[in-house]
Amino acid sequence: MAWGEGVSSRRAVRQTLCSPCPGVLVTVLPPPRRRALLVAPLAAAAACAPSAKSPDASDGRPLARVQHGIATPQPARVLLAAYDLAPTRPTTAAVRRALSAWWSRPAPDVTLTVAAGPGLYRGLGLTAPSRLKDLPRFPRDRLDADRGGGDVLVQLCGQDAAACDRAATRLTSRAAGVLSPRWRQTGFLPAHATGQTPRNLFGFKDGTENPAAGELTRWVWDGDGSTYLVYRRIHMTVDAFTALPVPHQEQVLGRHRASGAPLGAQREHDPVDLYAKSPRGRYDIPADAHVRLAHSRLDGGARILRRGYSYDDGAGDQGLLFLAYMRDPALFVRVQERLATGDAMNAFVEHRASAVGYVLAAPPPGGSLGDQLR
């Protein structure tokens, strides 16, 4: 599923497209536990440090601090969890302490990404970031409130599902009396060759149009290293879709199944040409194809970073955990409004859960994540 062939913010679109964005991004990991320090390979520490080839911030601009688990390589498993403020109505200071406790003692084999939902700011009486708003209900949505929303959203990624589960259990314990569990959802990446784009349960490559690492300062990060997360649990009627003849599947998606290339092209990363026509004068990519309606050209070239996983919750309930990072969730709203009303894929998918959150900037060395909640 090629949802969002590119979404980002108005502010990003106004930047000069032919010039690299200034500044350096540094991925800041939570400090490891002592035991992890004794066994972690030196290469892991080097990977988290600024590259020796990166320019320094000699002009005085601060380096952006970004949470792990967003632009870092995507491991095989994900566990998503949401928490609400406990019924005891905890104070802002208590919530900050809980977030800092999460950050200070991470699992060595699992990445932790934390986002604050709109309800957290309302519940604590804080002023929310201006772009953090509850997502509207879209046509065709069948949302289960028990599987979506949340005052705090957590993404845990690792190679082992059990390690992710243990990490989530520890987070819940450390926030006892402050944050109450709301829902959990596990997901996985279908098997794929190293260096290849993963495929979703429909058998199509998913993630082809993600921006390159050098483009993330333009499309994903705000200046301080914060960003926004949109989550959608998308049920897929896999049997009905895969029963279609492959050419019909390709017309629905707008891409070739085998290669991932856009219809009318040869290679996966060939540009999507919305105006290419066959000798008979028909558009190569149909008007209701998913790729056409989600294309970044319709949003001024703006893009998102997708980090999706598949899920399988038993017979009749399989699909996609759509996770996307962007500067402004309003752009997701515009794209989803187009898809909800015109996408040929609507016959085979249904959005069943939804959440949005503000991904806090990572704290500086010696700082705490709770201090980023202001």
C-alpha positions in Angstrom: 0.0 0.0 0.0 1.6 3.2 -1.1 -0.4 5.6 1.2 0.8 9.1 1.0 3.2 9.2 -1.9 4.4 12.3 0.0 2.9 14.6 2.7 4.5 17.3 4.8 3.9 20.9 5.9 3.1 24.2 4.1 6.2 25.6 5.8 8.3 22.9 4.3 6.9 23.4 0.8 7.9 27.1 0.9 11.5 26.2 1.3 13.8 26.4 -1.7 13.5 22.9 -3.3 16.9 23.0 -4.9 18.9 23.9 -1.8 19.8 21.6 1.1 18.3 22.5 4.4 20.8 23.9 6.9 21.7 22.4 10.2 22.7 18.9 11.4 20.5 16.2 12.8 21.7 14.1 15.6 19.8 11.0 16.8 20.0 11.0 20.5 19.5 7.7 22.3 18.4 7.3 25.9 21.4 6.7 28.1 22.0 2.9 28.4 22.0 1.0 31.6 25.3 0.0 33.1 25.0 -3.6 32.1 24.2 -2.6 28.5 27.3 -0.4 28.5 29.5 -3.4 29.3 28.2 -5.5 26.5 27.2 -3.1 23.7 29.5 -3.0 20.8 31.5 0.1 20.1 29.9 0.3 16.6 26.5 0.9 18.2 27.7 4.0 20.0 29.4 5.3 16.9 26.2 4.9 14.9 24.4 7.2 17.4 27.0 9.9 17.3 27.3 12.8 14.7 29.1 11.6 11.6 32.6 12.9 11.2 31.7 14.0 7.7 28.7 16.1 8.9 29.2 19.9 9.0 29.2 21.4 12.5 26.8 24.1 13.6 29.5 26.8 13.4 26.8 29.5 12.7 25.5 29.1 16.3 22.3 27.2 15.4 21.5 24.4 17.8 21.7 20.8 16.6 18.2 19.2 16.3 17.6 16.4 18.8 15.5 13.6 17.4 14.1 10.5 19.1 15.3 7.1 18.0 12.9 4.8 16.1 11.8 7.2 13.4 14.5 7.6 10.8 16.6 4.6 12.1 16.4 1.3 10.3 13.1 -0.5 10.6 13.4 -3.8 12.6 11.2 -6.8 12.2 8.7 -6.1 15.0 6.7 -3.2 16.5 4.6 -2.9 19.6 2.4 0.2 19.8 0.9 1.2 23.1 -1.3 4.1 24.3 -1.8 5.5 27.8 -4.3 7.9 29.4 -3.8 10.1 32.4 -4.7 8.0 35.5 -8.0 8.6 37.2 -6.2 10.1 40.1 -5.6 13.3 38.0 -1.7 13.3 38.2 0.1 16.6 38.2 2.3 17.8 35.3 5.3 17.2 37.4 4.3 13.6 38.0 3.9 13.0 34.2 7.2 14.6 33.5 8.9 12.3 36.1 7.2 9.2 34.5 8.4 10.2 31.0 11.9 10.8 32.3 11.9 7.4 34.0 11.0 5.7 30.7 13.8 7.5 29.0 16.5 7.0 31.6 16.3 3.2 31.7 15.7 1.9 28.1 15.7 -1.6 26.9 19.1 -2.2 25.1 17.5 -4.1 22.2 14.3 -2.0 21.6 13.9 1.6 20.4 11.5 3.8 22.3 9.6 6.7 20.6 7.2 8.8 22.7 4.5 11.1 21.4 2.0 13.3 23.4 -1.6 13.2 22.3 -4.0 16.2 22.3 -5.7 14.8 25.5 -2.5 15.0 27.5 -2.3 18.8 27.1 -6.0 19.2 27.8 -5.8 17.0 30.9 -2.8 18.8 32.3 -4.0 22.3 31.4 -1.0 22.9 29.1 -1.0 24.7 25.8 -0.7 22.1 23.0 1.6 22.7 20.0 -0.5 24.6 17.4 -0.5 21.8 14.9 -1.6 19.1 17.3 -5.3 18.6 16.9 -7.6 15.6 17.1 -8.0 14.0 13.6 -11.5 14.3 12.1 -13.6 11.4 11.3 -13.4 10.5 7.6 -16.0 9.0 5.3 -15.9 5.2 5.6 -14.2 5.2 9.0 -15.3 2.5 11.4 -13.1 3.5 14.4 -13.0 1.4 17.6 -12.3 3.8 20.5 -10.8 1.1 22.5 -8.0 0.6 19.9 -7.2 4.2 19.1 -6.6 7.6 20.7 -4.5 8.0 23.8 -2.9 10.8 25.9 0.6 9.3 25.4 1.5 7.1 22.4 4.5 4.8 22.4 6.2 3.0 19.6 8.6 0.1 20.5 10.6 -1.5 17.7 13.0 -4.4 17.8 13.9 -7.7 16.2 12.1 -9.8 18.9 8.4 -9.5 19.7 9.0 -10.8 23.3 11.6 -8.1 23.9 9.1 -5.4 22.8 6.5 -6.9 25.1 8.8 -6.9 28.1 9.8 -3.3 27.4 6.1 -2.3 27.2 5.4 -4.0 30.5 8.3 -2.1 32.2 7.0 1.2 30.9 3.6 0.4 32.3 5.1 -0.4 35.7 7.2 2.7 35.8 4.2 4.9 35.1 1.9 3.2 37.6 -0.5 5.7 39.2 0.3 8.3 36.6 -0.5 6.8 33.2 -3.0 4.0 32.7 -2.8 1.6 29.8 -5.4 2.2 27.0 -4.5 -0.2 24.2 -1.7 -2.3 22.7 -1.1 -3.5 19.2 1.7 -5.6 17.7 2.9 -5.7 14.2 5.6 -7.2 11.9 7.4 -6.8 8.7 6.8 -9.6 6.2 10.0 -11.4 5.2 11.9 -9.5 2.5 15.4 -9.4 1.2 17.9 -7.0 2.8 17.9 -3.6 1.1 14.5 -4.3 -0.6 11.3 -2.4 0.1 9.0 -4.5 2.3 5.7 -5.7 0.9 2.3 -5.5 2.6 -0.2 -8.2 2.9 -1.6 -7.4 -0.5 1.8 -8.4 -1.9 2.8 -4.9 -3.0 5.9 -2.9 -2.0 5.1 -0.4 0.7 7.4 2.5 1.4 8.9 3.1 -2.1 8.3 6.9 -2.0 9.8 7.6 1.4 12.1 10.6 1.4 15.8 9.9 1.6 17.7 10.6 4.8 19.1 13.9 3.5 15.5 15.2 2.9 14.2 14.6 6.4 15.1 18.1 7.6 12.8 19.4 4.9 9.9 17.0 5.3 9.8 15.6 8.8 11.7 17.4 11.5 10.9 20.8 13.0 13.9 22.9 14.0 14.2 21.4 17.5 13.9 17.8 16.4 10.2 17.3 17.1 7.7 16.0 14.6 4.2 14.5 14.5 3.0 11.0 14.4 -0.2 9.8 12.7 -1.4 6.2 13.3 -4.1 4.3 11.5 -5.1 0.7 12.0 -6.2 -0.3 8.5 -8.1 -3.6 8.1 -7.4 -5.2 4.7 -9.6 -7.8 3.0 -6.6 -9.8 1.8 -8.5 -12.8 0.3 -10.8 -10.6 -1.8 -8.0 -8.4 -3.1 -5.5 -11.2 -3.9 -8.3 -13.1 -5.7 -8.4 -10.3 -8.3 -6.3 -10.8 -11.5 -2.9 -9.2 -11.1 -3.6 -6.6 -13.8 -6.7 -5.5 -11.9 -4.8 -5.3 -8.6 -2.2 -3.1 -10.4 -4.9 -0.8 -11.6 -6.2 -0.3 -8.1 -2.8 0.5 -6.7 -1.3 2.2 -9.7 1.9 0.2 -9.5 3.2 -3.1 -10.9 3.1 -5.8 -8.4 6.3 -7.6 -9.3 8.7 -4.6 -9.7 6.9 -1.9 -7.7 7.3 0.4 -10.7 4.5 2.9 -11.4 2.2 1.9 -14.2 3.8 3.0 -17.4 7.4 2.8 -16.0 9.9 0.0 -15.6 11.7 0.4 -12.2 10.4 0.8 -8.7 11.9 4.2 -8.1 11.0 5.7 -11.5 9.0 8.9 -11.0 5.2 8.6 -11.0 4.0 10.2 -14.2 0.4 11.3 -13.6 0.0 12.5 -17.2 1.4 9.5 -19.1 -1.1 7.9 -21.5 -1.4 4.7 -23.5 -1.5 4.8 -27.3 -5.3 4.7 -27.0 -5.2 8.0 -25.0 -6.0 6.5 -21.6 -4.0 7.5 -18.5 -1.5 4.8 -17.5 -2.5 5.4 -13.9 -6.3 5.4 -13.5 -8.1 8.4 -12.0 -9.1 6.4 -8.9 -5.7 4.6 -8.4 -4.4 4.8 -4.9 -1.0 6.2 -6.1 -2.6 9.0 -8.1 -4.8 10.3 -5.2 -2.0 10.1 -2.7 0.6 11.7 -4.9 2.7 14.5 -3.5 2.1 16.7 -6.5 -1.4 17.3 -5.2 0.2 18.8 -2.0 2.8 21.0 -3.6 5.4 18.2 -3.6 5.3 17.7 0.2 6.1 14.3 1.7 5.9 12.1 4.8 8.0 9.4 6.2 6.1 6.1 6.5 7.1 3.4 8.9 4.3 0.9 8.4 4.0 -2.7 9.8 1.6 -5.5 9.0 -0.6 -7.0 11.7 -2.4 -10.3 12.0 -4.9 -10.6 14.9 -6.5 -13.8 13.8 -8.9 -15.0 11.2 -10.6 -12.2 9.4 -8.5 -9.4 11.0 -5.3 -8.6 9.1 -4.0 -5.4 7.8 -1.6 -2.5 8.0 -0.5 -0.4 10.9 0.1 2.9 9.1 2.6 4.9 11.0 3.7 8.2 9.4 5.9 11.1 10.6 5.4 14.6 9.3 5.6 18.3 10.2 1.9 18.9 10.1 -0.9 16.3 10.6 -3.3 18.7 8.6 -1.6 17.4 5.5 -2.5 13.9 6.3 -6.1 15.1 6.7 -6.1 16.6 3.2 -4.7 13.4 1.6 -7.0 11.1 3.6 -10.0 13.1 2.6 -9.1 12.5 -1.1 -8.5 8.8 -0.5 -11.7 8.3 1.6 -13.9 9.7 -1.2 -12.2 8.4 -4.4 -9.7 5.6 -3.8 -10.3 2.4 -5.7 -8.7 0.6 -2.7 -11.6 1.5 -0.5 -13.4 -1.6 -1.6 -10.6 -3.6 0.1 -9.6 -1.6 3.2 -11.3 -0.1 6.3 -9.8 2.3 8.8 -10.6 0.9 12.3 -8.4 2.9 14.7 -6.7 6.2 14.7 -4.4 8.3 16.8 -2.2 11.4 16.5 0.7 12.7 18.7 3.4 15.3 19.0 6.7 13.5 19.1 8.8 15.4 21.6 12.3 16.4 20.8 14.9 14.2 22.4 16.5 15.8 25.5 20.1 17.1 25.4 22.8 15.0 27.0 22.1 15.0 30.7 18.5 16.2 30.2 15.3 14.3 30.6 12.4 13.6 28.3 9.9 15.0 30.7 11.4 18.4 30.5 10.4 18.5 26.8 6.7 18.4 27.8 6.0 22.1 28.2 
